[in-house]
Amino acid sequence: MIRLVLKGARPVGHTDAEEIRRLAVSATDGIVAAAGIAQGLNVTDQPQDVIMVALVGSVVAGGLGAASAMYHEYAWERDAIRAALHKERLEHELHPEAELQELAAIYEERGLEPALARRVAEQLSRDDPVRAHVREELGFTEDDLHLSPLRMSITGGLAFVVGAFVPLLSVLLVPDQAHTVVTFASVVIALLVTSAVVARSGHASVLHTVVRTLAIGIVAMSLSMIGGTVID
């Protein structure tokens, strides 16, 4: 029953690989968002200072938005973990035998014989039955309570800003007539890097992740350029 509390939530095991993947995803978001704005303005032949003001404003707003969204996401996750642990403790206090049987059933589902599953459940529950139960049933431990929404939001927002600096620097450092081409090329290269990092840290297909991410980035820039041309 307690399993339903976090059903549908993403995994809560915050390993180094998961942290890297999270930051790479935020950086990718920043790249795509700023690239769309930059390319939409590049085709309108706006002065560089106008483009820079728009880009800096979008980077700041986007970074704050990403940080805010990430804070709420991880705060909810932390609260959900706390609620699940509290409920699990109550269930163990009220129905310890039923909870032990439930834990044994988990091991039976994994292929252990009923008698062996029971012994394993008893042995793992000897010191801290709640910790053993939530680890096996929900996939997290009480250590996950140390998750810091503030730290997650700050690092996520900074990663977004770092990614957004790719198109921003492309506009800042090259002549006006080369903005569109250089921005496009730099964004493609940056997305190749971040999408490969996302795929490797998440044990996903590098090819599929790279192709999908590049497609999203190219479509975003193309639509922005079309929109800028029409408005101009």
N, C-alpha and C positions, 0 to 999 in steps of 0.2 A: 504493500500500500504506500509506504513512504517513498517508493521508487517514483511514484507519479509526481512528487513535488518538483523534481527537476527534470522530468521527462521533456525532451525537446531542448533543454539547455545545452550549450556547448560544453565540451570537456573542461573540467576545472583544474586539471593537472598543469600548472604553469611551469613547465620546464624551460630550459634555456632555448631549446628549439622553438617552442611555442612563443616565447618572448620575441625571438628574432622574426618569426613569421608575422606576428602582430605588428611589429614596427615596420616591416617591409610592406605590409598591406597599407598601412597609414601613409607611408612615403609614396606608394603607388597612387593612392587617392589624391595626394597633393600634386603629383606630377600631372595627372590627367585633368584635374580641375583647373590648375593654372595654365596648362597648355591650351585648353579650350578657350579661355579668356584671351590669352596672348594671341592666338591665331585669329580669333574673331576680330581683334583690333588691328592686327598686322595688315590684313587685307583692306582696311579702310584708310590706309595711309595717314593714320593719326601721328602727330609728333611723338617722339620718344618719351617726353616727359608725361604726356597724357597716358600713354600705355603703361609707364612705370607706376604712376599714381593708381591706376585701376588694378594693376597686378599686386602692388603692395597691399592695397585695401583688401583684395580678395584673399591674399595669403594670410593676413591677420585674421580676417573674419572666418576663413576656412579653418585655420588652426584652432581658433577658439571654439568653433562649432564642433570640430573633431574631438577636442579635449572634453567638451561638455558631454557629448554623446557617449564617449568612452567612460567618463566618470559615472554616469547614470547606469550604463551597462554593467560595470564591475561592482557598483554599489548594490545593484539588484542581485547580482550573483552572490556577493558576500552575504546579503540578507537572506537569500534563499538557502544558502549553506547553513547559516545559523538556525533558521527555522527548521530545516530538515534534521539537524543534529539534536535540537531540542525535542522534536517530536519522537525521534528515535530513542532518546534517553527515557522519555515517558513510557514508550511501548516496552522497553526492556524492564522498567520498574514494575509495570502492571502485568506483563505477559512474558516473562523471561523464557519459559519453555517454548512458547510459540515462536519467539524470535530465534531461538536456537534451532528449531526445526526449519525455519525459513532459511537460515544460513546454510544448514545441511542440504537443503533442497537446491541451493545455488550450486554446490559442489557436485551434487548428483547430475544436474544439468550439464556439467562440464565433463561428465563421464566416469565419476567415481562410483564405486559400489555404495549402496545405502549405509552399510555399517561403517565403512571407511569414511564416507562423507560426514557421518555423525561424529566420529572420533576427531576428524580434522576440525570440525566446527567447535567441538568442545575445547580442544587444545588451543585454538586461536582465540577463543573467547575467555580463556582462563584469566588473563590479566586485565583486559579492557574489552568487554564484549561489544560496547557501542562502537569503539574505534574499528574493530574487526568487521563489524556488520556494515558500517557505512563505506568502508574501503571496498568491500567485495560487492555490495549491492548498488551503491551510488557512484563509486569510482573516485571518491575523495576522502581526505583525512581531515582531522581537526587542524592540521598545519595550514590547510587552505584558508582558515580564518584569518591568517596573517596577510592575506591579499589586501593591498592598499589601492583603493579606487583613485586616490589623489595622485599617487605615483604613476599609475597606469594612464591617467588622463594627461598628465604633464608630458610623459615620454611619448604618448601617442600624438599629442598636439605638436610637439617638437618634430617628430618624424614627418608629419604632414607638411610642416613648414620647410623642412630640409628638402623634401621631394619637390615642393612648389618652387624652390629656388632654381631648379634646372631650367625651366622656360624663362624665369625672371632674369637669370644671368645671360641667357641667350639673347634676350632683348637688350640688356644693358651693355654687353661687351662687343657686339658686332654692329656694323653699319646698318642704317635703316633698310637699305635695299636687300639685305641678306637676312632680315629677321625671320621671314616665313620659312625659308629653306633650313637655316641653322636651327631654329626652334624645332622644326619637324624632326630633323636628324638627331638632335640631342635628346629629345623626348623618346624617340624610338630606342636609342641606345640605353637610356636610363630605365625604360620599361623592360628591356631585355634583362637587365641586371636584377631589378627588384622582383620580377616575376619568376626568374630562376631561383632566387633566394626563397621566395614563398613556396615554390614547388619542392625544393630540397628539404626545407625545414618542416614541411608538412607531409613529406613522403608521398608526394603526388607526381604525376607525369610532368616532367619539365617541358616537353614539347607542347602538350595540350595547354598547360598553364601559360606558357609564353605566347602561343598563338592566340589564345582567348584574350589575354591582357593587351597584346598589340592591337587586336581587332577593336577592342573597346576604345583604346587611346586614339587610334587612327580615325575611327568613326566620330568620336567626340571632336577632334580637331577639324575634320572635314565639315561636319554640320555647323560648327562655329564659323568656319570660313565662308560657308554658303550664306549663313545668316548675316555675317558682316558685309558680304558683297551685296546682298539684297537691300539691307538698310542703307548702305552707302550710296 
